Amino acid sequence: MFMNKRKTLLVASIALMSSVGTVASAETVGETTSSVNIQGGDLTLEKWAQTLAFKTVTLNDLSQGAVTRTVTLPAGSFVVNNLTGADQTWSLAAGVTTFSDGTNQFDGSLALGDAQNKLVATPDLSGMKAITTQTTPTTPTGHVWQSKAMDAYLTVPATAGLGHYQATIRYQLQQGVGQGE
C-alpha cells in the first residue's frame, strides 16, 4: 500500500507539473517596433540690427570735409541658428540703398564690422557684401552663433545738404562663402 501511495503521489506530481507547464506556455508575448525620422531643418537669421542711429552731423562738421560717424552694435545684434543637421559655413551679407531725405541723396559709404568693408549703395539693394563668414556646428549646444560687438561706420560727404537722411539696409544669410568675399 505504501507503494501505491507513492505511485499516486508521483502521478499527481506529474499531472500538476504538466498542468503548470501548460498554463505557462499558454501566455503570449507580443512585440512591435517603433521608429521616428529626424531630419535637418533650416539655417536662419534669427536676429539682426534693427536700427543704426548715427550721431547728428552739423554744417560746421561738414565745413571741414567728409565726416565719419560710428555706432557700436552690442554683442548679439545678429543671431544665426543652424538646425540643418550638418556643420555649415555661411556668410552674413548686407546691402544698402543711398541715403536720401526725399530730395537729396548721398552714398554714405556705410561699413559694418570693419571701416574698410564699405557697402556699395544701390537703389535695389543688389550690392550685397559679406560682413562676416562663420561656421556653425549643429550640436545641441553649438548651433547658435551670436555676433560680437561691432562698429558700423557712416561717412557723410561734405556736399550733403540739410535734411533727415535715411537708407534701407538689407541683411541676407548666404550658405557657403558669400558675395563680396
Secondary structure as UniProt FT lines:
FT   HELIX           2..26
FT   STRAND          43..47
FT   HELIX           59..62
FT   TURN            63..64
FT   STRAND          67..73
FT   TURN            75..76
FT   STRAND          79..82
FT   STRAND          88..96
FT   STRAND          99..100
FT   STRAND          105..106
FT   STRAND          111..112
FT   TURN            115..116
FT   TURN            123..124
FT   STRAND          129..136
FT   TURN            140..142
FT   STRAND          144..146
FT   STRAND          150..156
FT   TURN            158..159
FT   STRAND          169..175
FT   TURN            179..180
//
